[in-house]
Amino acid sequence: MSTRHILLGLLAGGPSHGYDLKRRHDDHFPQARPLAYGQVYTTLQRLVRDGLAEVAGTDADGGPERTLYRLTEAGSRAVTDWSGQVTPPAPFVTNEIFAKVVVAILTGGDPAAHLLAQRAAHLARMRELTALKTDPDAPTAAVLAADYAVHHLDADLRWMTTTQARLTTLTAQTAEVHRA
């Protein structure tokens, strides 16, 4: 995910302070890791440097001075181009669950127990997300993020089921390779 492009997209709604951009990011992307203020301001400085955003003014409102940023035409084109590009599927697929199962097989651990515990954690998270999705007061962005997360968790669960069914074969193949 490109913080640069997301901030450009948030600036498309009108001039904003870094604080407001951080808050709107966290509101619109509730399942994503929250942005750090330092990351927001560093990215904004780069956007200004690259001509994609500009300083629209400063104000203090009785507190510290705050800089207002706005999108430039080049920034508007950049975010439109970026959002219209198809994201290629990842060429390499690996994650921590997969890695732990492989390592458990390689080290003589208990991959079946790990898969069982992981399945329980995934199901618990899916229940939390489903409760959020069915809350009539949940913001639309939160529901969309929950849908996305549930589908990914479901894919993980299907992989775990397939892997569980193959563990005997995988373990035997690994033992055979180590004997050779």
N, C-alpha and C positions, 0 to 999 in steps of 0.2 A: 504494500500500500504506500502510495506516495504522499507524504505529508505536504510537500510542496503543492501538489495539485489539489489536494483537499482544501488547503488554505485558500488557494485561488478560487475554488468553487464556493467557499464560504464568503469570500470577498465579493463574489458576483452579486450577492444580495444587497450590497451597498457598503459604504465605508465603515470600518470597524476598528476598534482598539484591539491589541493583542489579547487582553484579558477576555474580551467578548468573543473573540475567535476561538480561544481555548475552551470557553464554556459551551459555545455552540458545537464545537467538534465533539466534546464529551456527550452532549445531548443527542446529536445526530448519529453518533457511532457508539451506542451504549455498550456493545459487546467488545469494542476495541480497547486496547490499552490506552488509558487517558494520556493526553499530551502533557509534557512538562512545560512550564512557562518558558524556561530557557530555550527549549526546542522551538516553541512558537516564535519567539523573538529572533532567534538565529535564522530561522527560515524566512521570516519577514525581511530581515536585512538582506538576505540573498535575493529574494524576489525584487526588492528595490534595486539592488546592484545590477540585476539582470534585466531591468526595465519591464518586469511583469506586474509590478505594483509600484505605487508611489506614495509619499507622505502627503496626506490631505490636510494636515494641520496638527496642532497640539492644543491641549486644554488641561486645566488643572482641577477644576470643579472643587476647590477647597482641599485637594489632596495633592499627591505627587503629580508631576506633569505626565500626561499620557499622550502618546502619538496615535493619530488616526491614519489608517492606511486605506487606500482604494486601489481597485484593479485598473490597469491600463488596457488599452486596446490590444496590445501584444499579450498581456496576461489573459484577457478574455479569449483570444484565439488559441492560446496555449491550453487552457482548460477545456475548451470545446474540442480541440483536436485530441487531447488525452482521453476525454470521456467517451469519444466516439471510436476509439481503437479497441479492437478485440484483444482481450487478455489471453495470451497463449496458455494452454494447459502447461503446468509445470513439467519440465523435461525429466526431472528426478523426483520421485515421490519417496519420502522417508519422514518419519516422525518418531517421537520418543517411544510411543507404544510399540511400534514395529521394532525399533532398536532394542528395547528391553526384552522382547520375545526372542529375537535372534541371539542376544547375549545370554539369555537364560538357557537356550538350547546349547550354545557353544560351551558354556561353563558347567553344564550338568545341573542347572537350576531347575525350577519348577515353572515352566512357562504356562502350564494349565492353571495353576493357582494365580499367577499374575493376570492372566486373561479373565479369570472369574472375578477377581477383585476390581479390575479395570471396568468390566461390564457393569458391576454394581455402581461404581462411581459415575459411569456414563448415564445409566438409567436414573440415578438420583438427580443429575444435572438436567436431564431431559424433563423430569417431573417439575423442576423449578422453572424451566423455560416455558413449559406448557401452561403452568399457572400464570406466568406473566402474560403469555399470549391471550389467555382467556379473560384477563382483567379488562373490563370495559373502559377503565380509565387509563389504560396503558397508552403511551404515545405511539403513534404509527411507526416511528423510527425504531422504537424498542421492540415492537411486534415483528417488524421486518428482520431485525437483527436476531431475534429469538428464532424465527423461522429458519434463517440461514444456519444458525448454530445447531438447531435440532436436526436438520438434514445432514449436516456433517457428522454429528454424533451417531445418527442412524447408519451412515456409511461405515463409520468405525465399528459399530456393533455387527454389521453384516460381515466385515472383514474378520472380526474376532471369531464369529461363528465358523467361517470357512477355515480359518487358521486352526481353531480347536479341533476340527475334523481332520486336519492334516498333521497334527502334532506327532502322531506315532511314526508316520512316514518321514517327516522332517528330522525327528530325533534319530531314527535309524540311519538315514542318509548321512547325517553329521557324524555319527559314531563310526560309520564305514570310512568316511574321509579321514578321520583321525587315526584309524588303524592302518590306513595305507601308507 
